[in-house]
Structure formats: structure tokens, C-alpha cells
Amino acid sequence: MRITTFKITYGGYLSHSYELSKQDNILRYVEFNQFNEVNVFDISFTGAQWTDFVGNVISIIQHWKTEYLSDILDGTQWEVQVEADGTLYSIYGSNAWPPDYIKLAKLIREITGKDFAERFEDDLEVEY
């Protein structure tokens, strides 16, 4: 699998935010808190690990719509951008999520050992 783009963001104004991105063979996990303090964690991946991880992400997101929006103007925004083997998945949400977004959050938690979107768990259980 040829992975040319990989970036996932999640967060909102005055709250914890998260960003995952591919930097060569590194999965970079960045946490931002409400005080603009930043923690960066790099996880080394082999090519096979990248293929497995991105394949699992794509299996979750491949049937999602490109946008999930609500009438609420302030709150939590998220974005997934993955391009693999020439197929681009570009998905955005603002205070709305696909029914199985929690699967993506749990996969990220499992691979990173971090609390990706854990503070927003109640939001993720809501179907839109």
C-alpha cells in the first residue's frame, strides 16, 4: 500500500485537541491542551505496520460521508485525510460524527496508548 497522505485531527476551542500525521515512517501524535501546551509523541512504524494501521483506518472510514455537520456553531471539529494507492478520503465534521467514529477513536487509542478523544466519549456515542 502506498500511503501519500495521513492526517487526523480532533478538538475544539479551549479544549484538548489532537493531531495524528505520518512523517516518513513515524506516526506523530500531538496533544494540545486549552493552555496551548503541546506534547508530541513519535511512534516508529515499519512499512507493514503502516499498511495494517492505514488499512484498518480505511476499513472504518470508507463508507463515511464527506461531511458531518450540526447547527451548533461552537464545539468540536474533526477531520480525516487519508490517501492510499491513489484513493483520497477527506472527511470533516463539526459537532456531528458518523455512527462508528468511536471505532476510529478506539483504534487510535490502541495503537498510540494515548487518550485520543477520550474526553469527548459522550459526544462520540451520539449518532447523526
ZIBELQUI-V596207 format. One record per pair of residues at least 12 apart in sequence whose ideal C-beta (glycine too) atoms are under 7 Angstrom apart, sorted by sequence separation. I is the first residue (numbers start at 1). J is the second residue. D is the distance in Angstrom with one decimal. If there is no record, write none. Layout:
BEGIN
I/J/D  I/J/D
END
This chain:
BEGIN
8/20/4.5  18/30/7.0  28/40/6.6  29/41/4.5  79/91/6.9  105/117/4.5  7/20/6.9  18/31/5.8  79/92/4.9  7/21/4.7  28/42/5.5  29/43/6.8  6/21/6.3  16/31/6.6  17/32/4.4  78/93/4.9  6/22/3.8  16/32/6.9  26/42/4.8  27/43/4.4  77/93/6.8  16/33/5.5  26/43/6.8  77/94/4.9  16/34/7.0  26/44/6.0  27/45/5.7  3/22/6.3  15/34/5.9  25/44/6.2  61/80/5.8  76/95/5.9  105/124/6.0  14/34/4.9  25/45/5.3  75/95/4.3  11/32/6.8  102/124/4.5  72/95/4.3  101/124/5.3  102/125/6.6  58/82/6.4  66/90/6.5  70/94/6.7  25/50/7.0  57/82/6.0  66/91/5.7  67/92/5.4  68/93/3.7  69/94/5.3  70/95/4.1  58/84/6.5  67/93/7.0  70/96/4.4  62/89/6.9  64/91/5.3  69/96/5.6  97/124/5.9  54/82/6.4  61/89/5.4  68/96/4.0  99/127/4.4  68/97/5.7  54/84/5.6  61/91/6.2  68/98/6.2  58/89/6.8  97/128/6.3  96/128/4.0  64/98/4.7  60/100/6.4  60/103/5.1  61/104/6.8  60/104/5.1  76/120/6.0  3/50/5.9  57/104/6.8  60/107/6.9  76/123/6.3  6/54/6.4  1/51/4.5  57/107/6.8  3/54/5.3  56/107/5.8  1/54/6.4  1/55/6.6  53/111/5.9  70/128/6.7  68/128/5.8  13/74/6.5  12/75/5.4  12/76/4.3  11/76/6.7  12/77/6.2  10/78/4.3  9/78/6.3  43/112/6.4  9/79/4.9  41/112/7.0  8/80/5.2  41/114/6.7  7/81/4.7  5/81/5.5  6/82/5.5  5/82/6.3  5/83/3.7  4/83/4.7  3/84/5.0  2/84/6.6  1/84/5.3  2/85/5.5  29/112/5.0  1/85/5.8  29/114/5.8  20/108/6.5  18/116/5.3  18/117/6.6  16/119/5.7  10/116/6.9  10/117/5.1
END
